Amino acid sequence: MGKNRRLLIGLLQSMTTMMIAAASLNNLTDKAALLTFKSRLLLDPGSVLAKNWSETSSHCSWVGVSCGRRHDRVIALVLPSMGLRGTIAGDIGNLSFLVFFAISGNSFYGHVPEELGRLRRLRGLFMNANQLSGNIPATFGLLTNLRFLNMAENHLTGNVPREIGNLSALQQLSLRWNNLTGNIWSEFENLSSLQILSLHSNNFTGTIPASIANLSNLDMFDIGHNSINGNIPSELGQLPNLKEIYLSFNSFEGEFPRPPLNISGLQTIALVGNSFSGNFPPNLAFKLPNIEGIFLASNNFSGNIPPSISNASKLVYLDLGRNFLSGYIPTTLGNLDHLLFLNLQFNQLGNDPSSPELGFLASLIKLKHLQTLQIGGNPLNGTFPRFFPDGNLSMSLTEFLAGGSGIRGQIPIEIGNLTKLIWLGIDNN
């Protein structure tokens, strides 16, 4: 019995020694990977890493490095906005316990290492605002625990690898401000956990299919400034959690969407610079009780501005310029107490002929928060109202543009009380 006990104790001691040796070897592997990362730096302002990442000290004490509590394995490497410049060593792929890797706001350049695909525990990868080039590695499709992927503001090219569609846990994907190409949708329709999709300012093409309905958790959808075309499927307008839609400066056409939007939580919709058409539904404000920004300029919208727009009580930005809107400018716009920006320029909007005065203007000019008011390029054909006889003027208005609108009569002396005004444009009247 005693002999067996001694054998068991010896075996346990041997296993413990082996485990310690393995842990030590892994720690050395992590440290070596970090030192190789440092060796690739060409610029390290203040020599922060050069001085702090010393071979004689524990890597777990280094700036930007975090290790696990139960071991000395690196779980986070966080070095944002430190002015670092260099290439990214593939040895980073040896940090097998890494959960967060953040090097945003530096000047890293060159290709993104394929070895990052070995970091199977990775949940957050933030490489935005650098100078990285080349393709997104297909090995990223192996990062099945990834929740956040941000590679915005780089010089990436090529198609998004189809393997990205394997990242079923991904919640936020930002690739904006790159030079990526390919079909807008083929790689994204299976990302059912996605909450934020930002592809702004690339060279994506194609159309948006009805399968966007698969992204039922989507909170923000931003594909502005690309070359995407076709109609917008009604399924986009029915996503229950959507708060922000950015489709500006593409080649979309048709009505948006049909049937009309039915997302009570929607806060921002931006469709500027497309070929959308159709009338605004009279109940638009009731369908969008939480809307804060409506950006529909430079399209082919027609019809009237529904007076019920005043029921969108949270509205801050209303941009309807450069369309074919007609009818009267509703005085109810003056009920939008939170309005900062109003653009109705270059439409076919007029003034209620029952009064020669621009009654809507009298209500708008009193809004306490309004900063920008653009109504020029419309056949208003009226006179300035007897502005502000009570002196209750906006103290925030900085821009008032009403040129080329057929306004006649006198300029009210009270306009001089708009003390924050920087730009006054009432030419060609």
C-alpha distance (Angstrom), angle and dihedral (degrees) to the residues before:
residue distance angle dihedral
M1 . . .
G2 3.80 . .
K3 3.79 91.2 .
N4 3.80 91.8 52.9
R5 3.80 90.1 48.1
R6 3.79 91.2 52.8
L7 3.80 90.8 49.0
L8 3.82 91.3 50.3
I9 3.80 92.6 49.1
G10 3.80 90.2 48.1
L11 3.78 91.2 50.0
L12 3.82 92.1 50.1
Q13 3.79 91.3 48.5
S14 3.78 90.5 49.9
M15 3.83 91.6 50.0
T16 3.81 91.1 47.8
T17 3.80 90.3 51.0
M18 3.79 90.6 50.0
M19 3.81 91.8 48.5
I20 3.80 91.7 49.8
A21 3.80 90.2 48.1
A22 3.83 91.1 49.2
A23 3.82 91.5 48.1
S24 3.79 90.2 48.9
L25 3.81 90.4 49.7
N26 3.82 90.9 50.0
N27 3.80 90.7 49.3
L28 3.79 89.5 51.8
T29 3.80 88.9 49.8
D30 3.81 90.7 53.7
K31 3.78 92.4 47.1
A32 3.80 92.1 48.2
A33 3.82 90.9 50.7
L34 3.80 91.0 52.5
L35 3.80 92.7 47.8
T36 3.80 90.3 51.3
F37 3.82 88.5 50.1
K38 3.81 89.1 53.3
S39 3.81 92.3 47.0
R40 3.82 90.8 60.8
L41 3.81 92.5 59.4
L42 3.79 116.3 109.4
L43 3.79 94.2 178.0
D44 3.79 127.2 36.7
P45 3.82 108.4 161.8
G46 3.77 111.0 -141.4
S47 3.82 88.6 6.4
V48 3.80 87.9 -99.2
L49 3.80 95.1 158.6
A50 3.80 93.7 33.1
K51 3.80 90.6 58.9
N52 3.79 100.7 33.4
W53 3.81 102.5 39.4
S54 3.79 94.9 70.9
E55 3.79 122.0 169.3
T56 3.80 88.8 -138.7
S57 3.82 94.8 59.8
S58 3.78 131.8 65.6
H59 3.78 112.1 -87.6
C60 3.80 88.1 -136.7
S61 3.82 88.3 70.2
W62 3.80 94.8 52.7
V63 3.80 123.5 114.4
G64 3.81 111.0 -89.6
V65 3.82 94.5 8.9
S66 3.81 123.9 114.3
C67 3.79 125.4 -176.9
G68 3.79 132.5 -162.5
R69 3.82 119.5 -94.1
R70 3.80 95.5 -125.8
H71 3.78 95.6 44.7
D72 3.77 140.1 12.7
R73 3.79 95.2 -110.0
V74 3.80 116.2 132.0
I75 3.81 111.4 -108.5
A76 3.82 99.8 168.0
L77 3.79 136.5 28.7
V78 3.80 108.7 -174.3
L79 3.83 118.2 173.1
P80 3.83 107.9 149.4
S81 3.81 125.1 169.5
M82 3.80 96.8 -5.3
G83 3.81 97.1 133.4
L84 3.80 91.7 -112.0
R85 3.80 118.8 163.7
G86 3.77 128.9 -171.8
T87 3.79 142.6 78.0
I88 3.79 125.1 -63.9
A89 3.80 113.5 -108.7
G90 3.79 115.8 -131.5
D91 3.82 87.0 -135.0
I92 3.81 86.9 84.2
G93 3.79 83.6 81.3
N94 3.84 87.7 70.0
L95 3.83 91.5 68.1
S96 3.77 89.7 93.2
F97 3.83 95.1 173.6
L98 3.81 94.2 51.2
V99 3.81 113.5 133.6
F100 3.83 101.8 167.8
F101 3.79 127.9 32.3
A102 3.81 114.9 178.3
I103 3.81 124.6 170.0
S104 3.81 98.5 148.9
G105 3.79 122.0 154.2
N106 3.80 98.8 25.5
S107 3.82 132.9 105.8
F108 3.78 103.0 -104.6
Y109 3.80 111.1 154.0
G110 3.79 139.6 -179.1
H111 3.80 127.8 55.4
V112 3.78 125.6 -28.0
P113 3.84 107.0 -108.4
E114 3.80 115.6 -110.9
E115 3.82 87.3 -145.6
L116 3.81 89.1 77.8
G117 3.79 85.2 79.0
R118 3.82 88.1 73.2
L119 3.82 91.8 67.4
R120 3.79 95.0 94.7
R121 3.82 93.9 167.3
L122 3.81 92.7 54.7
R123 3.81 115.0 126.9
G124 3.79 102.3 165.0
L125 3.83 126.7 38.0
F126 3.81 114.7 176.8
M127 3.81 115.5 176.8
N128 3.80 98.8 143.3
A129 3.81 125.9 137.2
N130 3.81 97.5 31.2
Q131 3.82 133.2 107.2
L132 3.79 99.8 -103.6
S133 3.80 117.7 152.6
G134 3.80 140.6 -174.3
N135 3.79 127.1 47.7
I136 3.76 131.9 -29.9
P137 3.84 102.8 -105.7
A138 3.79 115.9 -108.6
T139 3.82 86.7 -139.2
F140 3.82 87.6 76.2
G141 3.80 84.7 80.6
L142 3.83 87.3 73.9
L143 3.82 92.6 62.9
T144 3.78 93.4 92.6
N145 3.82 94.1 160.9
L146 3.81 92.7 55.1
R147 3.82 114.5 127.3
F148 3.82 101.8 167.8
L149 3.82 127.0 36.8
N150 3.79 117.4 174.0
M151 3.80 119.1 171.8
A152 3.81 97.5 147.7
E153 3.80 124.2 144.0
N154 3.79 99.8 29.9
H155 3.82 134.4 108.6
L156 3.81 98.5 -102.0
T157 3.81 117.8 156.1
G158 3.79 140.0 -173.6
N159 3.79 129.9 44.1
V160 3.76 125.2 -39.8
P161 3.83 103.2 -103.3
R162 3.78 113.2 -107.8
E163 3.82 88.1 -130.2
I164 3.82 87.7 76.2
G165 3.79 84.7 77.2
N166 3.83 88.2 71.1
L167 3.82 92.3 68.2
S168 3.78 96.2 97.1
A169 3.83 92.8 163.1
L170 3.83 94.1 54.1
Q171 3.81 112.5 124.8
Q172 3.80 103.6 170.3
L173 3.82 126.7 32.4
S174 3.80 120.6 176.0
L175 3.82 120.8 176.3
R176 3.81 97.4 150.1
W177 3.79 123.6 146.1
N178 3.82 99.1 26.6
N179 3.83 133.8 108.7
L180 3.79 98.1 -107.2
T181 3.81 120.5 151.7
G182 3.78 140.1 -171.0
N183 3.78 137.2 74.0
I184 3.77 113.2 -22.3
W185 3.74 97.3 -135.3
S186 3.79 116.8 26.2
E187 3.82 95.1 90.9
F188 3.80 99.7 41.0
E189 3.79 109.7 47.9
N190 3.83 94.9 89.2
L191 3.81 96.2 51.7
S192 3.78 92.6 104.5
S193 3.84 95.0 167.1
L194 3.80 93.3 53.9
Q195 3.81 115.7 128.2
I196 3.81 101.2 166.8
L197 3.82 124.3 35.1
S198 3.81 113.6 176.8
L199 3.82 117.6 175.6
H200 3.81 97.5 149.7
S201 3.84 119.7 155.3
N202 3.80 104.2 15.0
N203 3.82 133.5 111.0
F204 3.79 100.1 -99.6
T205 3.80 118.2 151.7
G206 3.79 137.3 -174.2
T207 3.78 132.3 64.2
I208 3.79 137.5 -70.7
P209 3.83 110.6 -107.5
A210 3.77 128.5 -151.5
S211 3.81 88.3 -103.4
I212 3.79 87.8 84.4
A213 3.78 81.6 91.9
N214 3.84 85.9 79.4
L215 3.81 89.0 72.5
S216 3.78 93.5 73.7
N217 3.82 92.7 154.5
L218 3.80 94.9 54.4
D219 3.81 113.2 136.1
M220 3.83 100.9 169.1
F221 3.82 126.9 25.4
D222 3.81 112.9 -173.5
I223 3.82 119.8 171.6
G224 3.80 98.4 141.5
H225 3.84 122.9 146.4
N226 3.81 99.2 28.9
S227 3.82 134.4 107.0
I228 3.79 99.2 -99.9
N229 3.81 119.1 143.5
G230 3.77 146.1 177.5
N231 3.77 131.1 62.5
I232 3.78 125.7 -41.7
P233 3.80 112.6 -111.1
S234 3.78 114.7 -122.6
E235 3.82 88.1 -125.6
L236 3.80 89.4 76.2
G237 3.78 89.4 60.4
Q238 3.78 92.1 53.5
L239 3.82 101.8 51.9
P240 3.82 101.8 126.3
N241 3.82 100.1 -145.0
L242 3.80 100.2 39.8
K243 3.81 114.3 128.9
E244 3.83 103.7 161.1
I245 3.83 130.6 37.5
Y246 3.82 119.9 -177.6
L247 3.82 115.7 179.9
S248 3.82 99.9 143.9
F249 3.82 124.0 145.3
N250 3.77 101.5 17.8
S251 3.82 130.4 108.1
F252 3.80 100.8 -96.1
E253 3.79 120.8 148.1
G254 3.78 141.4 177.6
E255 3.78 127.3 52.1
F256 3.76 118.6 -36.3
P257 2.94 108.3 -103.8
R258 3.75 120.3 -21.9
P259 3.02 114.5 -125.2
P260 3.83 94.1 34.3
L261 3.78 123.9 -98.9
N262 3.77 114.6 -69.5
I263 3.80 103.7 -179.5
S264 3.78 111.3 121.7
G265 3.81 93.0 -168.7
L266 3.83 96.6 53.0
Q267 3.82 111.6 129.2
T268 3.83 105.1 170.5
I269 3.80 133.6 26.4
A270 3.83 119.9 178.0
L271 3.83 120.3 -177.7
V272 3.82 100.3 151.6
G273 3.81 119.7 153.5
N274 3.81 102.7 19.6
S275 3.82 135.1 104.4
F276 3.78 99.9 -103.2
S277 3.79 115.3 151.1
G278 3.78 142.0 -178.9
N279 3.78 136.2 77.2
F280 3.77 128.5 -64.7
P281 3.80 110.7 -105.7
P282 3.82 111.5 -113.1
N283 3.81 90.9 -126.3
L284 3.84 94.8 50.1
A285 3.81 94.1 121.0
F286 3.79 92.6 49.6
K287 3.79 90.5 53.4
L288 3.82 91.1 50.9
P289 3.83 107.0 41.6
N290 3.84 93.5 159.0
I291 3.81 98.8 44.6
E292 3.81 115.1 136.5
G293 3.80 103.2 166.5
I294 3.83 129.4 36.1
F295 3.83 112.8 178.9
L296 3.82 110.8 176.5
A297 3.82 102.7 140.9
S298 3.82 124.9 140.2
N299 3.80 99.0 27.9
N300 3.81 135.4 104.9
F301 3.79 100.0 -97.3
S302 3.80 115.0 148.7
G303 3.78 140.1 179.4
N304 3.79 128.4 57.1
I305 3.77 134.0 -35.9
P306 3.81 100.5 -112.4
P307 3.84 111.2 -121.0
S308 3.81 87.0 -138.8
I309 3.82 87.7 75.0
S310 3.82 85.1 93.8
N311 3.80 87.8 72.8
A312 3.82 89.0 69.3
S313 3.78 86.7 87.7
K314 3.82 95.3 173.0
L315 3.81 94.9 55.2
V316 3.82 113.7 134.7
Y317 3.84 102.8 162.2
L318 3.81 125.7 36.0
D319 3.82 114.7 174.8
L320 3.82 114.8 174.5
G321 3.82 99.7 144.6
R322 3.82 125.4 139.6
N323 3.79 99.7 25.8
F324 3.82 133.8 108.2
L325 3.78 99.0 -99.2
S326 3.79 116.5 153.1
G327 3.78 139.9 179.5
Y328 3.78 125.2 59.6
I329 3.77 128.5 -32.5
P330 3.82 100.9 -114.4
T331 3.79 116.6 -121.2
T332 3.80 87.1 -143.7
L333 3.81 88.1 80.7
G334 3.78 84.5 80.6
N335 3.80 88.5 69.6
L336 3.82 92.4 67.8
D337 3.79 96.0 100.9
H338 3.82 95.3 -179.6
L339 3.81 96.8 49.8
L340 3.83 114.6 132.8
F341 3.81 101.4 163.6
L342 3.81 130.7 32.7
N343 3.82 122.8 174.3
L344 3.81 119.4 177.7
Q345 3.82 96.4 148.7
F346 3.81 124.8 144.8
N347 3.77 101.4 15.8
Q348 3.82 130.9 112.0
L349 3.77 96.0 -101.0
G350 3.79 120.2 145.2
N351 3.77 142.4 -175.9
D352 3.77 126.3 -97.0
P353 3.84 101.5 -92.0
S354 3.80 91.7 -147.1
S355 3.81 87.1 80.9
P356 3.81 127.4 36.0
E357 3.81 90.0 -148.9
L358 3.80 121.7 85.4
G359 3.77 94.9 -113.8
F360 3.79 95.1 177.6
L361 3.82 89.0 58.5
A362 3.79 92.3 56.6
S363 3.80 89.6 56.9
L364 3.81 95.6 44.4
I365 3.77 97.0 47.7
K366 3.80 90.0 62.3
L367 3.79 96.4 56.8
K368 3.78 105.3 122.3
H369 3.82 97.5 -143.9
L370 3.81 102.6 34.5
Q371 3.83 111.6 125.6
T372 3.83 104.4 164.8
L373 3.82 125.1 38.9
Q374 3.83 116.7 175.6
I375 3.81 117.5 175.4
G376 3.83 102.1 141.7
G377 3.80 125.4 127.9
N378 3.80 94.8 42.5
P379 3.85 128.1 113.3
L380 3.79 93.5 -114.0
N381 3.83 93.2 149.9
G382 3.77 97.5 -176.4
T383 3.76 142.8 101.7
F384 3.75 131.2 -94.8
P385 3.77 108.5 -95.0
R386 3.77 120.4 -114.4
F387 3.73 84.1 -86.7
F388 3.64 122.5 -141.4
P389 3.79 103.6 -18.3
D390 3.79 86.8 170.9
G391 3.80 92.6 50.2
N392 3.81 90.4 -121.8
L393 3.82 96.3 143.3
S394 3.75 134.5 158.1
M395 3.78 109.9 -93.2
S396 3.80 91.7 -165.8
L397 3.83 105.7 53.2
T398 3.82 110.5 121.3
E399 3.83 101.1 161.1
F400 3.80 128.1 40.8
L401 3.83 115.8 171.3
A402 3.78 118.6 178.1
G403 3.81 103.2 144.3
G404 3.81 123.0 147.4
S405 3.79 95.2 17.4
G406 3.81 104.5 119.9
I407 3.79 92.6 -110.2
R408 3.80 110.9 163.7
G409 3.78 139.5 179.6
Q410 3.76 125.5 45.9
I411 3.78 133.8 -22.0
P412 3.82 106.0 -117.8
I413 3.78 112.9 -116.4
E414 3.81 88.7 -137.5
I415 3.79 90.2 71.1
G416 3.79 84.9 82.4
N417 3.79 87.9 69.8
L418 3.82 90.8 70.5
T419 3.78 89.1 98.9
K420 3.83 97.3 177.9
L421 3.81 94.2 52.5
I422 3.83 113.6 128.6
W423 3.81 102.4 163.0
L424 3.79 122.8 36.9
G425 3.81 114.1 177.1
I426 3.81 115.0 179.2
D427 3.82 97.9 137.9
N428 3.81 124.6 140.2
N429 3.77 95.3 32.6
